[in-house]
Amino acid sequence: MNLKILSFIVFIISIFTLTLNKNIMAQTVDNSVMERLVGTWEITDASGTMIEVWDRAGDGSYTGRSQMIQEGKVVFEEIMNLSKDADGKYYFNALVKDRNIKLEVIKAEGDELTYESESDANRVIYTFEGEKLRVRIIRKSDNSVKEEFLFTRSK
């Protein structure tokens, strides 16, 4: 086979492989899904009230706070943000007590926003159901629901 033709074939295969790898590694995020988080979400039952509030930050990121309130006292608080990191991907970052959690946004399309990481045992799925927001924490080991919350938009 002619050396020029062989070199050209190798070049085309290399370009195709690089393009394929770039597409596989790329993160596709529909920001309108994240935009739907903005507002106040609440659950009230016999154990108390859980409130999750999300705000839009000026740089395309979102900040949130989740609190569980029982008998007028905050018994649980989580500080959260959804933002683009230096690698160009969006991440869900949370501070719970003294534990930092960083999960990659692996899906943001339709009515679903999903976060996970290789190092965390759980996956978090936010599903919009009209004026309700279902939050599920899924055990990755067996795909079972660890916790589930159904919030109603209040503001």
Buried (B, 14 or more C-beta within 10 A) or exposed (E): EEEEEEEEEEEEEEEEEEEEEEEEEEBEBBEEBBEBBEBBBBBEEEEBEBBBBBBEEEEEBBBBBBBBBEEEEEEEEBEBBBBBEEEEBBBBBBEEEEEEBEBBBBBBEEEBBBBBBEEBEBBBBBBBEEEEBBBBBBEBEEEEEEEEBEBBBEE
